[in-house]
Amino acid sequence: MLVGIASVQLGAGVAKALFAEVSPSALVFLRLTTSSLVLLVWARPRLRGRSRSDLLVLLGFGASLGMMNLAIYQSFSRIPLGIAVTIEFVGPLTLAVVGSRRARDLVWVGLAAVGVGLLGAERADLDVLGVLFALLAGSCWAAYILLSGATGRRFEGFDGLALASVVATLLVSPFLLVGDATNGMLDPRVLVLGAAVGLLSSVVPYSCELVALRSLRPAIFGILMSLEPAAAALAGILVVSETLSALQWLAVGCVVAASIGATRQRVVLAEPVPD
């Protein structure tokens, strides 16, 4: 599980390091294309015999996956990795708390709100559009979690994920037509690193999580996932030399603590996360 978390955030760091050479939209396209090809070869999914409702769920799952990746990469290009993932994590955290019937879970909501509020205390360091993209990514992450479960019940193994990855790739393709989004995309170095991002951020984490879920209780899985914001902040420091202030580290800590508290006895967050 820890290898999967490290891989996801390392992939995010490599992606951010490439933003000076290629647009976030192009990098998302390269990432999704790589993961789609690998998953299609691995799973060899079939659409024959699927009902209309199966296909609608699949389309929704793919749309949430594509928009989540597109939004968080746009956020990465504007604000530090750790802050972006901290804000994004509010989406699944809210989903976990909404699904709870315990009044004390409101404490975790309050703690997460304090964390996000602390991030807003240093507005000079934060791009508003970057924050909005992180919030959009968080909303898509929550939708992804719900649709992931529905897809898993309708498709065997990695079939649903492989097909959803194709849908996501097709969804983000039109964004390559905006402005100069494709500039530098066909550079051999960018293609290789873009493929590496796809492997680090999708293929490796999915494989690790599949193995982890065979031996870890879902609740423990959810708690470990709560380390994502802190792992993102560390990746930002190690890969792209981003530093956070003491107040921003405190904000990350608040959201991590709130996520751990909210998921200790819940399984809502126990889904593969592609970010």
Residue pairs with C-beta under 8 A, 6 or more apart in sequence:
1 208
1 209
1 212
1 216
1 221
1 224
2 224
3 204
3 208
4 204
4 205
4 206
4 207
4 208
4 209
4 212
5 205
5 224
5 225
5 227
5 228
5 231
6 231
7 200
7 201
7 204
7 205
7 208
8 200
8 201
8 205
8 228
8 231
8 273
8 274
8 275
9 81
9 85
9 228
9 231
9 232
9 234
9 235
10 200
10 235
10 239
11 31
11 196
11 197
11 198
11 199
11 200
11 201
11 202
12 76
12 81
12 85
12 201
12 232
12 235
12 275
13 81
13 235
13 236
13 238
13 239
13 240
14 193
14 196
14 197
14 200
14 239
15 24
15 27
15 31
15 73
15 76
15 197
15 201
16 76
16 77
16 81
16 236
16 239
16 240
17 239
17 240
18 27
18 190
18 193
18 194
18 197
19 27
19 76
19 77
21 184
21 187
21 189
21 190
22 183
22 184
22 185
22 187
22 190
22 194
23 179
23 180
23 181
23 182
23 183
23 185
24 70
24 73
24 74
24 76
24 77
25 70
25 73
25 74
25 172
25 175
25 176
25 178
25 181
26 176
26 181
26 182
26 183
26 184
26 185
26 194
27 73
27 194
27 197
28 66
28 69
28 70
28 73
28 172
28 175
29 169
29 172
29 173
29 175
29 176
29 185
30 185
30 190
30 191
30 194
30 195
30 197
30 198
31 69
31 194
31 197
31 198
31 201
31 202
32 66
32 69
32 165
32 168
32 169
32 172
32 198
32 202
33 169
33 198
34 194
34 195
34 197
34 198
34 199
34 202
34 203
35 165
35 198
35 199
35 201
35 202
35 203
35 274
36 162
36 165
36 166
36 168
36 169
38 198
38 199
38 202
38 203
39 158
39 161
39 162
39 165
39 202
39 203
39 206
40 162
40 165
40 166
42 158
42 162
43 157
43 158
43 159
43 161
43 162
45 155
45 158
45 159
45 160
45 162
45 163
46 159
47 55
47 163
50 58
50 154
54 154
54 155
57 147
57 150
57 151
57 154
58 151
58 154
58 155
58 160
58 163
58 164
58 167
59 167
60 143
60 147
61 144
61 147
61 148
61 150
61 151
61 160
61 164
61 167
62 163
62 164
62 165
62 166
62 167
62 168
62 171
63 167
63 168
63 171
64 140
64 141
64 143
64 144
64 147
65 140
65 144
65 164
65 165
65 167
65 168
65 274
66 167
66 168
66 169
66 171
66 172
67 136
67 137
67 140
67 171
68 137
68 140
68 141
68 144
68 274
68 275
69 168
69 172
69 274
69 275
70 172
70 175
71 133
71 134
71 136
71 137
71 140
72 84
72 85
72 88
72 133
72 134
72 137
72 275
74 129
74 130
74 133
75 84
75 87
75 88
75 130
75 131
75 133
75 134
75 137
76 84
77 130
78 127
78 129
78 130
78 133
79 125
79 126
79 127
79 130
79 131
79 134
80 233
80 236
80 242
80 244
80 248
81 232
81 233
81 235
81 236
81 240
81 242
82 229
82 230
82 232
82 233
82 234
82 235
82 236
82 242
82 244
82 248
82 252
83 119
83 126
83 134
83 233
83 244
83 248
83 251
83 252
84 130
84 133
84 134
84 137
84 232
85 134
85 228
85 229
85 231
85 232
85 233
85 275
86 115
86 116
86 119
86 229
86 232
86 233
86 251
86 252
86 255
87 116
87 119
87 131
87 134
87 135
87 138
88 134
88 135
88 137
88 138
88 141
88 275
89 138
89 141
89 226
89 228
89 229
89 255
89 259
90 112
90 116
90 135
90 138
90 255
91 135
91 137
91 138
91 139
91 140
91 141
91 142
92 138
92 141
92 142
92 145
92 259
92 268
92 269
93 108
93 109
93 112
93 255
93 258
93 259
93 262
94 109
94 138
94 142
95 142
95 145
95 146
95 268
95 269
96 222
96 259
96 262
96 263
96 266
96 268
96 269
97 105
97 106
97 108
97 109
97 262
99 266
99 268
100 262
100 266
105 261
105 262
107 261
108 258
108 259
108 261
108 262
109 258
109 262
111 254
111 255
111 257
111 258
111 261
112 254
112 255
112 258
112 259
114 251
114 254
115 250
115 251
115 252
115 253
115 254
115 255
115 258
116 251
116 255
117 251
118 247
118 248
118 250
118 251
118 254
119 126
119 131
119 248
119 251
120 126
121 247
122 245
122 247
122 248
125 245
125 248
137 275
141 273
141 275
144 271
144 273
144 274
145 268
145 269
145 271
148 271
148 272
149 271
151 160
151 161
151 164
152 160
154 160
155 163
158 206
161 206
161 272
165 202
175 181
176 182
176 185
184 190
185 191
185 194
201 274
201 275
202 274
205 272
205 273
205 274
206 272
206 274
209 221
209 272
209 273
210 272
212 221
213 221
213 270
216 224
218 267
218 270
219 263
219 264
219 265
219 266
219 267
219 270
221 267
221 269
221 270
222 263
222 264
222 266
222 267
222 268
222 269
222 270
223 260
223 263
223 264
225 259
225 263
225 269
225 270
225 273
226 256
226 259
226 260
226 263
226 269
227 256
228 273
229 252
229 255
229 256
229 259
230 252
230 253
230 256
233 242
233 244
233 249
233 252
236 242
236 244
237 243
237 244
244 252
259 269
263 269
